[in-house]
Amino acid sequence: MLTLVIYDITDDELRGRVAGFLKSKGLKRIQKSAFIGELADGDRASVEAGLRLLVRNSDRVNIQVFPLTPASYNRRSVIGVEYRYDDEGYLL
Amino acid sequence: MLTLVIYDITDDELRGRVAGFLKSKGLKRIQKSAFIGELADGDRASVEAGLRLLVRNSDRVNIQVFPLTPASYNRRSVIGVEYRYDDEGYLL
């Protein structure tokens, strides 16, 4: 299932760890705080479990995980430029 | 159609204008840089046109607009706290 993960994390270091974790699961960064990718149902559960573990001691975190249909992705509109990011989420 | 808008905008003032515009279109903020809401097809086109107009002179903007099925929204997972924001996107 195509999966979109968007997050709102105040702490820079934690945000970087979350990004690194999502990347390690094969998701692709599409914005500074958004990743997308194909995940099997079991993998989605393990990604969610991993995220909960990563942020368990933080009170300023909101992460939302959306299962997407292929049509949702294919019909998305992109306005503006395509950014590229380094591993810390800074613009290249 | 349920519509998710996520954005990555470097400029604070422009980001605030985009947020205000999305709010004026009846979308609801779910993260600092993410809004969601129901839009008729024509309204979605006019939201996209309005966004393009707002950011037309900026080269550091990426906005992505996803049409979502109700199932995508109902099956989303939320990890962490629910934030509340003021009109400038700062945490309350």
N, CA and C atoms of all chains as a GROMACS GRO file, in nm:
protein
  552
    1MET      N    1   0.085  -0.121   0.000
    1MET     CA    2   0.000   0.000   0.000
    1MET      C    3   0.088   0.125   0.000
    2LEU      N    4   0.055   0.217  -0.088
    2LEU     CA    5   0.126   0.344  -0.091
    2LEU      C    6   0.096   0.419   0.039
    3THR      N    7   0.198   0.472   0.100
    3THR     CA    8   0.183   0.532   0.232
    3THR      C    9   0.250   0.669   0.237
    4LEU      N   10   0.175   0.766   0.286
    4LEU     CA   11   0.227   0.902   0.301
    4LEU      C   12   0.244   0.929   0.451
    5VAL      N   13   0.362   0.976   0.487
    5VAL     CA   14   0.387   1.011   0.627
    5VAL      C   15   0.422   1.160   0.633
    6ILE      N   16   0.345   1.235   0.710
    6ILE     CA   17   0.378   1.377   0.730
    6ILE      C   18   0.399   1.399   0.879
    7TYR      N   19   0.494   1.486   0.910
    7TYR     CA   20   0.521   1.504   1.053
    7TYR      C   21   0.550   1.648   1.086
    8ASP      N   22   0.526   1.677   1.213
    8ASP     CA   23   0.542   1.811   1.267
    8ASP      C   24   0.617   1.789   1.398
    9ILE      N   25   0.746   1.811   1.393
    9ILE     CA   26   0.832   1.778   1.507
    9ILE      C   27   0.920   1.899   1.536
   10THR      N   28   0.908   1.952   1.656
   10THR     CA   29   0.979   2.075   1.692
   10THR      C   30   1.129   2.052   1.703
   11ASP      N   31   1.167   1.942   1.765
   11ASP     CA   32   1.308   1.917   1.795
   11ASP      C   33   1.386   1.874   1.670
   12ASP      N   34   1.490   1.953   1.636
   12ASP     CA   35   1.565   1.926   1.514
   12ASP      C   36   1.626   1.786   1.512
   13GLU      N   37   1.684   1.747   1.625
   13GLU     CA   38   1.754   1.618   1.627
   13GLU      C   39   1.654   1.503   1.610
   14LEU      N   40   1.544   1.513   1.682
   14LEU     CA   41   1.442   1.408   1.671
   14LEU      C   42   1.384   1.405   1.530
   15ARG      N   43   1.361   1.523   1.474
   15ARG     CA   44   1.308   1.528   1.337
   15ARG      C   45   1.403   1.458   1.241
   16GLY      N   46   1.533   1.480   1.262
   16GLY     CA   47   1.633   1.413   1.179
   16GLY      C   48   1.630   1.262   1.196
   17ARG      N   49   1.609   1.218   1.321
   17ARG     CA   50   1.605   1.073   1.345
   17ARG      C   51   1.483   1.010   1.278
   18VAL      N   52   1.371   1.081   1.285
   18VAL     CA   53   1.249   1.029   1.221
   18VAL      C   54   1.269   1.021   1.070
   19ALA      N   55   1.329   1.124   1.012
   19ALA     CA   56   1.355   1.123   0.868
   19ALA      C   57   1.447   1.007   0.830
   20GLY      N   58   1.552   0.988   0.909
   20GLY     CA   59   1.645   0.879   0.881
   20GLY      C   60   1.576   0.743   0.890
   21PHE      N   61   1.489   0.730   0.988
   21PHE     CA   62   1.416   0.604   1.005
   21PHE      C   63   1.326   0.576   0.884
   22LEU      N   64   1.253   0.679   0.840
   22LEU     CA   65   1.162   0.660   0.726
   22LEU      C   66   1.240   0.624   0.600
   23LYS      N   67   1.355   0.690   0.584
   23LYS     CA   68   1.440   0.661   0.469
   23LYS      C   69   1.490   0.516   0.476
   24SER      N   70   1.525   0.473   0.595
   24SER     CA   71   1.576   0.335   0.611
   24SER      C   72   1.467   0.233   0.578
   25LYS      N   73   1.341   0.274   0.586
   25LYS     CA   74   1.231   0.184   0.553
   25LYS      C   75   1.195   0.191   0.405
   26GLY      N   76   1.272   0.265   0.328
   26GLY     CA   77   1.252   0.269   0.184
   26GLY      C   78   1.160   0.378   0.137
   27LEU      N   79   1.115   0.464   0.230
   27LEU     CA   80   1.029   0.574   0.186
   27LEU      C   81   1.115   0.685   0.126
   28LYS      N   82   1.050   0.766   0.042
   28LYS     CA   83   1.122   0.870  -0.032
   28LYS      C   84   1.075   1.006   0.018
   29ARG      N   85   1.171   1.096   0.040
   29ARG     CA   86   1.136   1.230   0.088
   29ARG      C   87   1.074   1.311  -0.025
   30ILE      N   88   0.956   1.368  -0.001
   30ILE     CA   89   0.895   1.455  -0.102
   30ILE      C   90   0.886   1.599  -0.054
   31GLN      N   91   0.900   1.620   0.076
   31GLN     CA   92   0.912   1.755   0.132
   31GLN      C   93   0.998   1.741   0.257
   32LYS      N   94   1.029   1.855   0.318
   32LYS     CA   95   1.113   1.850   0.438
   32LYS      C   96   1.053   1.757   0.543
   33SER      N   97   0.923   1.761   0.557
   33SER     CA   98   0.856   1.683   0.662
   33SER      C   99   0.751   1.590   0.604
   34ALA      N  100   0.781   1.531   0.487
   34ALA     CA  101   0.687   1.438   0.424
   34ALA      C  102   0.763   1.332   0.346
   35PHE      N  103   0.726   1.208   0.370
   35PHE     CA  104   0.784   1.094   0.298
   35PHE      C  105   0.672   1.012   0.236
   36ILE      N  106   0.704   0.943   0.128
   36ILE     CA  107   0.603   0.859   0.064
   36ILE      C  108   0.669   0.732   0.014
   37GLY      N  109   0.593   0.624   0.010
   37GLY     CA  110   0.648   0.502  -0.047
   37GLY      C  111   0.552   0.386  -0.033
   38GLU      N  112   0.591   0.278  -0.096
   38GLU     CA  113   0.510   0.156  -0.096
   38GLU      C  114   0.547   0.075   0.028
   39LEU      N  115   0.445   0.036   0.106
   39LEU     CA  116   0.471  -0.049   0.223
   39LEU      C  117   0.369  -0.162   0.225
   40ALA      N  118   0.416  -0.284   0.246
   40ALA     CA  119   0.324  -0.395   0.269
   40ALA      C  120   0.253  -0.370   0.403
   41ASP      N  121   0.136  -0.433   0.422
   41ASP     CA  122   0.059  -0.407   0.544
   41ASP      C  123   0.143  -0.428   0.671
   42GLY      N  124   0.217  -0.537   0.675
   42GLY     CA  125   0.301  -0.565   0.793
   42GLY      C  126   0.409  -0.460   0.810
   43ASP      N  127   0.465  -0.415   0.698
   43ASP     CA  128   0.569  -0.312   0.707
   43ASP      C  129   0.512  -0.181   0.758
   44ARG      N  130   0.389  -0.152   0.716
   44ARG     CA  131   0.329  -0.028   0.766
   44ARG      C  132   0.315  -0.034   0.918
   45ALA      N  133   0.271  -0.148   0.968
   45ALA     CA  134   0.258  -0.163   1.113
   45ALA      C  135   0.393  -0.148   1.181
   46SER      N  136   0.498  -0.203   1.120
   46SER     CA  137   0.628  -0.194   1.186
   46SER      C  138   0.685  -0.053   1.176
   47VAL      N  139   0.654   0.017   1.067
   47VAL     CA  140   0.697   0.158   1.059
   47VAL      C  141   0.627   0.238   1.168
   48GLU      N  142   0.498   0.215   1.186
   48GLU     CA  143   0.425   0.290   1.289
   48GLU      C  144   0.478   0.257   1.429
   49ALA      N  145   0.506   0.129   1.450
   49ALA     CA  146   0.561   0.091   1.581
   49ALA      C  147   0.697   0.157   1.603
   50GLY      N  148   0.778   0.159   1.499
   50GLY     CA  149   0.910   0.222   1.511
   50GLY      C  150   0.899   0.371   1.538
   51LEU      N  151   0.804   0.436   1.472
   51LEU     CA  152   0.784   0.579   1.495
   51LEU      C  153   0.739   0.605   1.640
   52ARG      N  154   0.645   0.524   1.688
   52ARG     CA  155   0.598   0.542   1.826
   52ARG      C  156   0.713   0.527   1.926
   53LEU      N  157   0.801   0.433   1.896
   53LEU     CA  158   0.916   0.410   1.984
   53LEU      C  159   1.010   0.530   1.980
   54LEU      N  160   1.035   0.579   1.861
   54LEU     CA  161   1.129   0.692   1.845
   54LEU      C  162   1.082   0.816   1.920
   55VAL      N  163   0.953   0.841   1.920
   55VAL     CA  164   0.903   0.968   1.974
   55VAL      C  165   0.838   0.951   2.112
   56ARG      N  166   0.858   0.833   2.174
   56ARG     CA  167   0.780   0.802   2.295
   56ARG      C  168   0.806   0.901   2.408
   57ASN      N  169   0.925   0.963   2.412
   57ASN     CA  170   0.952   1.054   2.524
   57ASN      C  171   0.934   1.201   2.487
   58SER      N  172   0.871   1.227   2.374
   58SER     CA  173   0.858   1.366   2.329
   58SER      C  174   0.712   1.409   2.335
   59ASP      N  175   0.691   1.531   2.380
   59ASP     CA  176   0.553   1.577   2.389
   59ASP      C  177   0.521   1.681   2.281
   60ARG      N  178   0.615   1.706   2.190
   60ARG     CA  179   0.588   1.804   2.084
   60ARG      C  180   0.605   1.739   1.949
   61VAL      N  181   0.526   1.638   1.928
   61VAL     CA  182   0.537   1.559   1.806
   61VAL      C  183   0.397   1.529   1.755
   62ASN      N  184   0.378   1.547   1.625
   62ASN     CA  185   0.256   1.497   1.561
   62ASN      C  186   0.298   1.434   1.429
   63ILE      N  187   0.268   1.306   1.415
   63ILE     CA  188   0.299   1.233   1.291
   63ILE      C  189   0.168   1.174   1.239
   64GLN      N  190   0.143   1.188   1.111
   64GLN     CA  191   0.022   1.130   1.054
   64GLN      C  192   0.061   1.041   0.936
   65VAL      N  193   0.004   0.922   0.936
   65VAL     CA  194   0.035   0.821   0.836
   65VAL      C  195  -0.092   0.791   0.757
   66PHE      N  196  -0.089   0.821   0.628
   66PHE     CA  197  -0.206   0.802   0.541
   66PHE      C  198  -0.180   0.690   0.442
   67PRO      N  199  -0.268   0.588   0.438
   67PRO     CA  200  -0.264   0.496   0.324
   67PRO      C  201  -0.324   0.567   0.204
   68LEU      N  202  -0.260   0.557   0.089
   68LEU     CA  203  -0.308   0.627  -0.031
   68LEU      C  204  -0.341   0.527  -0.140
   69THR      N  205  -0.442   0.554  -0.218
   69THR     CA  206  -0.463   0.476  -0.340
   69THR      C  207  -0.366   0.529  -0.447
   70PRO      N  208  -0.333   0.444  -0.546
   70PRO     CA  209  -0.249   0.493  -0.656
   70PRO      C  210  -0.311   0.617  -0.721
   71ALA      N  211  -0.446   0.621  -0.729
   71ALA     CA  212  -0.511   0.736  -0.793
   71ALA      C  213  -0.484   0.865  -0.716
   72SER      N  214  -0.482   0.858  -0.584
   72SER     CA  215  -0.453   0.978  -0.504
   72SER      C  216  -0.316   1.034  -0.540
   73TYR      N  217  -0.222   0.943  -0.556
   73TYR     CA  218  -0.086   0.987  -0.586
   73TYR      C  219  -0.077   1.039  -0.730
   74ASN      N  220  -0.138   0.965  -0.821
   74ASN     CA  221  -0.128   1.004  -0.962
   74ASN      C  222  -0.201   1.134  -0.992
   75ARG      N  223  -0.303   1.163  -0.913
   75ARG     CA  224  -0.381   1.284  -0.937
   75ARG      C  225  -0.334   1.401  -0.851
   76ARG      N  226  -0.226   1.383  -0.778
   76ARG     CA  227  -0.179   1.497  -0.698
   76ARG      C  228  -0.127   1.607  -0.790
   77SER      N  229  -0.134   1.729  -0.740
   77SER     CA  230  -0.074   1.842  -0.811
   77SER      C  231   0.046   1.889  -0.733
   78VAL      N  232   0.151   1.925  -0.805
   78VAL     CA  233   0.269   1.981  -0.740
   78VAL      C  234   0.287   2.122  -0.791
   79ILE      N  235   0.293   2.216  -0.698
   79ILE     CA  236   0.310   2.358  -0.732
   79ILE      C  237   0.446   2.401  -0.682
   80GLY      N  238   0.523   2.467  -0.767
   80GLY     CA  239   0.653   2.517  -0.726
   80GLY      C  240   0.765   2.426  -0.770
   81VAL      N  241   0.876   2.435  -0.700
   81VAL     CA  242   0.998   2.365  -0.740
   81VAL      C  243   1.008   2.232  -0.666
   82GLU      N  244   1.089   2.144  -0.722
   82GLU     CA  245   1.121   2.020  -0.650
   82GLU      C  246   1.247   2.044  -0.569
   83TYR      N  247   1.234   2.032  -0.438
   83TYR     CA  248   1.350   2.052  -0.352
   83TYR      C  249   1.432   1.923  -0.345
   84ARG      N  250   1.559   1.941  -0.314
   84ARG     CA  251   1.640   1.826  -0.273
   84ARG      C  252   1.696   1.856  -0.134
   85TYR      N  253   1.702   1.752  -0.052
   85TYR     CA  254   1.742   1.769   0.088
   85TYR      C  255   1.862   1.683   0.121
   86ASP      N  256   1.941   1.730   0.218
   86ASP     CA  257   2.044   1.642   0.271
   86ASP      C  258   1.981   1.557   0.382
   87ASP      N  259   2.063   1.474   0.446
   87ASP     CA  260   2.008   1.381   0.543
   87ASP      C  261   1.950   1.452   0.666
   88GLU      N  262   1.992   1.573   0.691
   88GLU     CA  263   1.938   1.647   0.804
   88GLU      C  264   1.812   1.726   0.767
   89GLY      N  265   1.773   1.719   0.642
   89GLY     CA  266   1.652   1.789   0.601
   89GLY      C  267   1.678   1.931   0.556
   90TYR      N  268   1.804   1.966   0.540
   90TYR     CA  269   1.833   2.101   0.490
   90TYR      C  270   1.837   2.100   0.338
   91LEU      N  271   1.795   2.212   0.284
   91LEU     CA  272   1.791   2.223   0.138
   91LEU      C  273   1.930   2.214   0.080
   92LEU      N  274   1.942   2.141  -0.030
   92LEU     CA  275   2.070   2.138  -0.103
   92LEU      C  276   2.072   2.250  -0.205
   93MET      N  277  -1.461   1.632  -0.295
   93MET     CA  278  -1.348   1.538  -0.277
   93MET      C  279  -1.262   1.586  -0.161
   94LEU      N  280  -1.230   1.492  -0.073
   94LEU     CA  281  -1.142   1.525   0.039
   94LEU      C  282  -1.003   1.558  -0.017
   95THR      N  283  -0.945   1.666   0.029
   95THR     CA  284  -0.821   1.714  -0.029
   95THR      C  285  -0.720   1.745   0.081
   96LEU      N  286  -0.600   1.693   0.063
   96LEU     CA  287  -0.490   1.718   0.157
   96LEU      C  288  -0.390   1.810   0.088
   97VAL      N  289  -0.353   1.917   0.154
   97VAL     CA  290  -0.252   2.008   0.100
   97VAL      C  291  -0.135   2.012   0.197
   98ILE      N  292  -0.016   1.977   0.149
   98ILE     CA  293   0.104   1.988   0.232
   98ILE      C  294   0.200   2.084   0.162
   99TYR      N  295   0.270   2.163   0.242
   99TYR     CA  296   0.358   2.260   0.178
   99TYR      C  297   0.489   2.275   0.252
  100ASP      N  298   0.586   2.319   0.176
  100ASP     CA  299   0.722   2.337   0.224
  100ASP      C  300   0.763   2.474   0.171
  101ILE      N  301   0.754   2.574   0.257
  101ILE     CA  302   0.775   2.712   0.215
  101ILE      C  303   0.872   2.777   0.312
  102THR      N  304   0.984   2.824   0.258
  102THR     CA  305   1.090   2.878   0.343
  102THR      C  306   1.050   3.011   0.405
  103ASP      N  307   0.988   3.096   0.328
  103ASP     CA  308   0.959   3.232   0.373
  103ASP      C  309   0.841   3.235   0.471
  104ASP      N  310   0.866   3.286   0.592
  104ASP     CA  311   0.763   3.285   0.696
  104ASP      C  312   0.637   3.359   0.654
  105GLU      N  313   0.655   3.476   0.593
  105GLU     CA  314   0.538   3.556   0.559
  105GLU      C  315   0.453   3.488   0.450
  106LEU      N  316   0.523   3.437   0.350
  106LEU     CA  317   0.450   3.368   0.243
  106LEU      C  318   0.380   3.243   0.298
  107ARG      N  319   0.449   3.172   0.387
  107ARG     CA  320   0.388   3.053   0.445
  107ARG      C  321   0.261   3.091   0.520
  108GLY      N  322   0.266   3.203   0.590
  108GLY     CA  323   0.148   3.251   0.661
  108GLY      C  324   0.035   3.287   0.565
  109ARG      N  325   0.071   3.347   0.452
  109ARG     CA  326  -0.034   3.383   0.354
  109ARG      C  327  -0.098   3.259   0.294
  110VAL      N  328  -0.015   3.158   0.267
  110VAL     CA  329  -0.070   3.033   0.212
  110VAL      C  330  -0.164   2.968   0.313
  111ALA      N  331  -0.123   2.966   0.440
  111ALA     CA  332  -0.208   2.907   0.544
  111ALA      C  333  -0.340   2.983   0.554
  112GLY      N  334  -0.334   3.116   0.552
  112GLY     CA  335  -0.455   3.197   0.560
  112GLY      C  336  -0.547   3.172   0.443
  113PHE      N  337  -0.487   3.157   0.326
  113PHE     CA  338  -0.567   3.130   0.205
  113PHE      C  339  -0.639   2.995   0.216
  114LEU      N  340  -0.566   2.893   0.261
  114LEU     CA  341  -0.628   2.759   0.272
  114LEU      C  342  -0.740   2.760   0.375
  115LYS      N  343  -0.716   2.833   0.484
  115LYS     CA  344  -0.820   2.845   0.587
  115LYS      C  345  -0.944   2.915   0.531
  116SER      N  346  -0.920   3.018   0.450
  116SER     CA  347  -1.033   3.094   0.393
  116SER      C  348  -1.114   3.006   0.298
  117LYS      N  349  -1.053   2.900   0.245
  117LYS     CA  350  -1.123   2.808   0.156
  117LYS      C  351  -1.192   2.696   0.233
  118GLY      N  352  -1.188   2.705   0.365
  118GLY     CA  353  -1.260   2.608   0.447
  118GLY      C  354  -1.180   2.485   0.485
  119LEU      N  355  -1.052   2.485   0.449
  119LEU     CA  356  -0.970   2.370   0.490
  119LEU      C  357  -0.927   2.386   0.636
  120LYS      N  358  -0.896   2.272   0.698
  120LYS     CA  359  -0.865   2.270   0.841
  120LYS      C  360  -0.719   2.233   0.860
  121ARG      N  361  -0.652   2.307   0.947
  121ARG     CA  362  -0.510   2.279   0.971
  121ARG      C  363  -0.496   2.152   1.053
  122ILE      N  364  -0.414   2.058   1.004
  122ILE     CA  365  -0.387   1.936   1.082
  122ILE      C  366  -0.241   1.929   1.126
  123GLN      N  367  -0.156   2.010   1.063
  123GLN     CA  368  -0.017   2.025   1.110
  123GLN      C  369   0.025   2.165   1.070
  124LYS      N  370   0.147   2.204   1.113
  124LYS     CA  371   0.191   2.338   1.081
  124LYS      C  372   0.185   2.364   0.931
  125SER      N  373   0.220   2.266   0.852
  125SER     CA  374   0.226   2.284   0.707
  125SER      C  375   0.138   2.183   0.635
  126ALA      N  376   0.020   2.154   0.692
  126ALA     CA  377  -0.072   2.060   0.628
  126ALA      C  378  -0.216   2.099   0.661
  127PHE      N  379  -0.297   2.105   0.557
  127PHE     CA  380  -0.439   2.134   0.572
  127PHE      C  381  -0.519   2.024   0.503
  128ILE      N  382  -0.641   2.004   0.551
  128ILE     CA  383  -0.726   1.902   0.489
  128ILE      C  384  -0.870   1.952   0.487
  129GLY      N  385  -0.946   1.908   0.388
  129GLY     CA  386  -1.087   1.945   0.386
  129GLY      C  387  -1.155   1.896   0.261
  130GLU      N  388  -1.285   1.913   0.262
  130GLU     CA  389  -1.369   1.870   0.151
  130GLU      C  390  -1.373   1.983   0.048
  131LEU      N  391  -1.344   1.952  -0.078
  131LEU     CA  392  -1.353   2.052  -0.185
  131LEU      C  393  -1.426   1.992  -0.304
  132ALA      N  394  -1.522   2.064  -0.357
  132ALA     CA  395  -1.582   2.022  -0.484
  132ALA      C  396  -1.474   2.033  -0.593
  133ASP      N  397  -1.494   1.962  -0.705
  133ASP     CA  398  -1.390   1.961  -0.810
  133ASP      C  399  -1.354   2.102  -0.855
  134GLY      N  400  -1.456   2.185  -0.876
  134GLY     CA  401  -1.429   2.322  -0.920
  134GLY      C  402  -1.354   2.401  -0.813
  135ASP      N  403  -1.388   2.376  -0.687
  135ASP     CA  404  -1.320   2.446  -0.580
  135ASP      C  405  -1.174   2.404  -0.570
  136ARG      N  406  -1.151   2.275  -0.596
  136ARG     CA  407  -1.012   2.230  -0.591
  136ARG      C  408  -0.930   2.304  -0.698
  137ALA      N  409  -0.987   2.317  -0.816
  137ALA     CA  410  -0.916   2.390  -0.923
  137ALA      C  411  -0.892   2.534  -0.883
  138SER      N  412  -0.990   2.595  -0.817
  138SER     CA  413  -0.971   2.737  -0.782
  138SER      C  414  -0.872   2.751  -0.666
  139VAL      N  415  -0.868   2.653  -0.576
  139VAL     CA  416  -0.767   2.656  -0.470
  139VAL      C  417  -0.627   2.645  -0.533
  140GLU      N  418  -0.613   2.554  -0.628
  140GLU     CA  419  -0.483   2.537  -0.692
  140GLU      C  420  -0.442   2.663  -0.769
  141ALA      N  421  -0.538   2.723  -0.836
  141ALA     CA  422  -0.508   2.846  -0.910
  141ALA      C  423  -0.467   2.957  -0.813
  142GLY      N  424  -0.539   2.967  -0.701
  142GLY     CA  425  -0.505   3.068  -0.601
  142GLY      C  426  -0.366   3.046  -0.543
  143LEU      N  427  -0.332   2.920  -0.518
  143LEU     CA  428  -0.199   2.890  -0.465
  143LEU      C  429  -0.090   2.928  -0.564
  144ARG      N  430  -0.114   2.893  -0.691
  144ARG     CA  431  -0.014   2.927  -0.794
  144ARG      C  432   0.008   3.078  -0.801
  145LEU      N  433  -0.102   3.151  -0.788
  145LEU     CA  434  -0.093   3.297  -0.793
  145LEU      C  435  -0.015   3.350  -0.672
  146LEU      N  436  -0.045   3.295  -0.554
  146LEU     CA  437   0.020   3.341  -0.432
  146LEU      C  438   0.172   3.322  -0.436
  147VAL      N  439   0.216   3.212  -0.495
  147VAL     CA  440   0.359   3.178  -0.486
  147VAL      C  441   0.433   3.204  -0.617
  148ARG      N  442   0.368   3.276  -0.709
  148ARG     CA  443   0.423   3.284  -0.845
  148ARG      C  444   0.561   3.350  -0.851
  149ASN      N  445   0.593   3.436  -0.754
  149ASN     CA  446   0.723   3.503  -0.758
  149ASN      C  447   0.826   3.440  -0.665
  150SER      N  448   0.796   3.323  -0.613
  150SER     CA  449   0.886   3.261  -0.516
  150SER      C  450   0.951   3.138  -0.575
  151ASP      N  451   1.080   3.123  -0.549
  151ASP     CA  452   1.148   3.006  -0.605
  151ASP      C  453   1.178   2.902  -0.497
  152ARG      N  454   1.130   2.926  -0.374
  152ARG     CA  455   1.157   2.827  -0.270
  152ARG      C  456   1.026   2.779  -0.210
  153VAL      N  457   0.947   2.722  -0.295
  153VAL     CA  458   0.814   2.677  -0.256
  153VAL      C  459   0.788   2.540  -0.317
  154ASN      N  460   0.735   2.450  -0.237
  154ASN     CA  461   0.682   2.326  -0.290
  154ASN      C  462   0.550   2.297  -0.219
  155ILE      N  463   0.443   2.289  -0.297
  155ILE     CA  464   0.311   2.260  -0.243
  155ILE      C  465   0.260   2.136  -0.315
  156GLN      N  466   0.203   2.043  -0.240
  156GLN     CA  467   0.148   1.923  -0.303
  156GLN      C  468   0.003   1.906  -0.257
  157VAL      N  469  -0.083   1.883  -0.354
  157VAL     CA  470  -0.227   1.873  -0.330
  157VAL      C  471  -0.270   1.730  -0.367
  158PHE      N  472  -0.318   1.656  -0.267
  158PHE     CA  473  -0.359   1.517  -0.288
  158PHE      C  474  -0.511   1.505  -0.273
  159PRO      N  475  -0.579   1.451  -0.375
  159PRO     CA  476  -0.718   1.409  -0.353
  159PRO      C  477  -0.713   1.280  -0.271
  160LEU      N  478  -0.798   1.270  -0.169
  160LEU     CA  479  -0.798   1.151  -0.082
  160LEU      C  480  -0.934   1.084  -0.087
  161THR      N  481  -0.934   0.953  -0.078
  161THR     CA  482  -1.060   0.883  -0.057
  161THR      C  483  -1.095   0.893   0.092
  162PRO      N  484  -1.224   0.882   0.126
  162PRO     CA  485  -1.260   0.880   0.267
  162PRO      C  486  -1.184   0.770   0.343
  163ALA      N  487  -1.160   0.655   0.276
  163ALA     CA  488  -1.089   0.545   0.344
  163ALA      C  489  -0.947   0.586   0.382
  164SER      N  490  -0.880   0.663   0.295
  164SER     CA  491  -0.744   0.707   0.328
  164SER      C  492  -0.744   0.789   0.456
  165TYR      N  493  -0.845   0.873   0.467
  165TYR     CA  494  -0.852   0.958   0.586
  165TYR      C  495  -0.892   0.878   0.710
  166ASN      N  496  -0.990   0.792   0.692
  166ASN     CA  497  -1.038   0.714   0.808
  166ASN      C  498  -0.934   0.615   0.858
  167ARG      N  499  -0.848   0.569   0.769
  167ARG     CA  500  -0.748   0.470   0.808
  167ARG      C  501  -0.614   0.534   0.844
  168ARG      N  502  -0.610   0.665   0.849
  168ARG     CA  503  -0.482   0.727   0.887
  168ARG      C  504  -0.453   0.700   1.034
  169SER      N  505  -0.325   0.698   1.066
  169SER     CA  506  -0.283   0.685   1.206
  169SER      C  507  -0.224   0.818   1.249
  170VAL      N  508  -0.254   0.857   1.371
  170VAL     CA  509  -0.194   0.978   1.426
  170VAL      C  510  -0.110   0.938   1.547
  171ILE      N  511   0.016   0.977   1.543
  171ILE     CA  512   0.109   0.946   1.651
  171ILE      C  513   0.147   1.078   1.718
  172GLY      N  514   0.140   1.080   1.850
  172GLY     CA  515   0.181   1.200   1.924
  172GLY      C  516   0.062   1.283   1.963
  173VAL      N  517   0.086   1.410   1.985
  173VAL     CA  518  -0.015   1.501   2.037
  173VAL      C  519  -0.086   1.574   1.924
  174GLU      N  520  -0.203   1.626   1.954
  174GLU     CA  521  -0.270   1.714   1.859
  174GLU      C  522  -0.229   1.857   1.890
  175TYR      N  523  -0.164   1.920   1.798
  175TYR     CA  524  -0.123   2.059   1.816
  175TYR      C  525  -0.237   2.154   1.787
  176ARG      N  526  -0.230   2.270   1.848
  176ARG     CA  527  -0.316   2.381   1.804
  176ARG      C  528  -0.226   2.496   1.764
  177TYR      N  529  -0.266   2.568   1.659
  177TYR     CA  530  -0.183   2.673   1.603
  177TYR      C  531  -0.257   2.805   1.601
  178ASP      N  532  -0.181   2.913   1.611
  178ASP     CA  533  -0.242   3.043   1.586
  178ASP      C  534  -0.239   3.069   1.435
  179ASP      N  535  -0.286   3.186   1.394
  179ASP     CA  536  -0.298   3.212   1.251
  179ASP      C  537  -0.163   3.220   1.180
  180GLU      N  538  -0.057   3.243   1.256
  180GLU     CA  539   0.075   3.248   1.195
  180GLU      C  540   0.142   3.111   1.191
  181GLY      N  541   0.073   3.011   1.244
  181GLY     CA  542   0.132   2.878   1.240
  181GLY      C  543   0.219   2.848   1.360
  182TYR      N  544   0.214   2.935   1.461
  182TYR     CA  545   0.292   2.907   1.581
  182TYR      C  546   0.210   2.825   1.678
  183LEU      N  547   0.277   2.739   1.750
  183LEU     CA  548   0.208   2.655   1.847
  183LEU      C  549   0.145   2.739   1.957
  184LEU      N  550   0.022   2.702   1.993
  184LEU     CA  551  -0.042   2.766   2.107
  184LEU      C  552  -0.007   2.689   2.234
   0.00000   0.00000   0.00000
